[in-house]
Amino acid sequence: MRILPAAGVKIMTKPPVTEVVAKLAELLAVNMGLEVVDVEFVRHGSQRILRVSIDREGGVALHDCETLSKALGDGLDRIDPIPFSYCLEVSSPGIERPLKKERDFRRFAGHSVSCRLFRPLEGKKNFSGVLHGLDGQEILLEVEAGSVVRFPLSSVASARLIYPKESRKGGKNK
């Protein structure tokens, strides 16, 4: 529970569903040698979907997703943080996985990434290039040969790996 001051009155609120699920998923995943990449709770039409993306060095297999899904589903049934029906999805983050944590920006140094900032930097909010990692709390991104842009990790609204177009099925786009 969180306590929020409102006009001198203390109000207790529940943590967001994604926060509760992330804590449980991380506890279970670490025991399986997995990492929780992302947790999101979305609506798709009338259906609510709880999505948990997992990864490990070398990638995840279907068995990893099944095992965590079963354990997480059982745990969620016990603590019941969601008062309505939903669909639980546990999957790999895919080849264009999001970069969310500090360790992601260190781990994927040397890879092509796309970053969107909360506010423009030099008139731009979107940057793509080769990630050179972190220098303290700043991301280093080579946007052109020899041209490196630096911006605070806290300024990133979203970031993800970019799968090179040349490597996609069928070769280069025409």
C-alpha positions in Angstrom: 0.0 0.0 0.0 1.1 3.6 -0.7 0.2 6.6 1.4 -0.5 9.7 -0.6 -1.0 13.1 1.1 -4.1 14.9 -0.1 -5.0 18.2 1.6 -3.5 16.9 4.9 -5.3 13.6 4.7 -3.4 10.3 4.2 -5.0 8.0 1.7 -3.9 4.5 1.2 -3.8 3.2 -2.4 -3.0 -0.2 -3.9 0.1 -0.5 -6.1 -0.6 -0.8 -9.8 -1.4 -4.3 -11.0 1.7 -4.3 -13.2 3.9 -3.6 -10.2 2.4 -6.4 -8.1 2.7 -8.9 -11.1 6.2 -7.8 -11.9 7.4 -8.5 -8.3 5.8 -11.9 -8.3 7.0 -12.7 -11.9 10.6 -11.6 -11.0 10.7 -13.7 -7.9 9.5 -16.8 -9.9 11.7 -16.1 -13.0 15.0 -15.7 -11.1 14.5 -19.2 -9.7 14.2 -20.4 -13.3 17.2 -18.6 -14.6 14.9 -16.1 -16.5 14.6 -12.3 -16.6 11.4 -10.4 -16.7 11.7 -7.9 -19.5 8.3 -6.2 -19.3 4.8 -6.5 -17.7 1.8 -4.7 -19.2 -1.9 -4.9 -18.6 -3.9 -3.9 -21.6 -7.4 -3.9 -23.1 -7.9 -5.5 -26.5 -11.6 -4.9 -27.3 -13.5 -6.2 -24.4 -10.7 -8.5 -23.2 -8.1 -7.6 -20.6 -4.6 -9.1 -21.3 -1.8 -9.4 -18.8 1.4 -9.7 -20.8 4.7 -10.8 -19.3 7.8 -10.8 -21.5 10.7 -13.0 -20.4 14.2 -13.6 -21.7 17.5 -15.3 -20.9 20.9 -15.3 -22.4 20.6 -17.4 -25.5 16.8 -16.8 -25.7 13.7 -18.5 -24.2 12.0 -21.7 -25.3 8.3 -22.5 -25.3 8.9 -24.6 -22.2 10.2 -21.6 -20.3 7.1 -19.6 -21.2 4.8 -22.5 -20.2 6.6 -23.1 -16.9 6.5 -19.5 -15.8 2.9 -19.1 -17.0 1.8 -22.0 -14.8 3.7 -20.8 -11.7 2.7 -17.2 -12.2 -1.0 -18.1 -12.8 -1.0 -20.2 -9.6 0.6 -17.3 -7.7 -1.8 -14.8 -9.1 -4.8 -17.0 -8.2 -3.5 -17.1 -4.6 -3.0 -13.3 -4.1 -5.8 -12.3 -6.5 -4.6 -8.8 -7.4 -7.0 -8.5 -10.4 -10.7 -8.4 -9.5 -12.0 -9.3 -13.0 -11.3 -11.9 -15.7 -8.2 -11.5 -17.9 -5.9 -13.6 -20.1 -2.3 -14.2 -19.0 0.3 -14.3 -21.8 3.9 -15.1 -21.1 6.2 -14.8 -24.1 9.6 -13.9 -25.4 10.0 -10.1 -26.0 10.9 -10.9 -29.7 13.9 -9.9 -31.7 13.1 -6.2 -31.4 12.9 -6.4 -27.6 12.4 -3.3 -25.5 15.3 -2.0 -23.5 13.9 -1.0 -20.1 16.6 -1.3 -17.5 20.1 0.0 -17.0 21.5 -3.5 -17.5 19.7 -3.7 -20.9 21.7 -0.7 -22.2 24.9 -2.3 -21.0 24.1 -5.8 -22.3 23.1 -4.7 -25.8 26.0 -2.3 -26.4 27.1 -2.8 -30.0 23.6 -3.5 -31.2 21.3 -1.3 -33.4 18.6 0.4 -31.3 15.8 3.0 -31.6 15.2 5.4 -28.8 12.2 7.8 -28.4 12.7 10.6 -25.8 10.1 12.4 -23.7 11.3 15.8 -24.9 13.2 16.8 -28.0 17.0 16.9 -28.0 18.5 19.1 -30.7 15.0 19.3 -32.2 14.5 15.5 -32.4 12.7 13.0 -30.2 13.6 9.9 -32.2 17.1 8.5 -32.5 18.4 5.3 -34.1 21.9 4.0 -34.2 24.5 1.7 -32.6 24.3 1.6 -28.9 27.7 2.3 -27.2 26.3 1.5 -23.8 26.1 3.8 -20.7 28.5 6.4 -19.3 27.1 6.8 -15.8 23.5 7.5 -16.4 23.9 8.7 -20.0 23.2 6.6 -23.1 25.8 6.8 -25.8 24.3 6.3 -29.3 26.3 6.5 -32.5 23.7 8.0 -34.9 26.1 8.4 -37.9 29.7 7.2 -38.5 31.7 8.8 -35.7 28.8 11.0 -34.4 27.8 10.0 -30.9 24.7 11.5 -29.2 24.5 11.4 -25.4 21.2 11.7 -23.4 20.1 10.8 -19.9 18.6 7.4 -19.3 15.8 9.2 -17.5 14.9 11.1 -20.7 14.0 7.9 -22.7 10.3 7.2 -23.2 11.0 4.0 -25.0 13.9 2.1 -26.5 14.2 -1.2 -28.4 16.6 -3.3 -30.4 16.3 -2.9 -34.2 16.5 -6.0 -36.3 18.6 -5.0 -39.4 16.5 -4.9 -42.6 19.3 -6.7 -44.5 18.8 -9.8 -42.2 15.0 -10.0 -42.7 13.6 -12.8 -44.9 13.9 -11.9 -48.5 16.9 -9.6 -48.1 17.0 -5.9 -48.5 13.7 -3.9 -48.8 13.2 -2.5 -52.2 
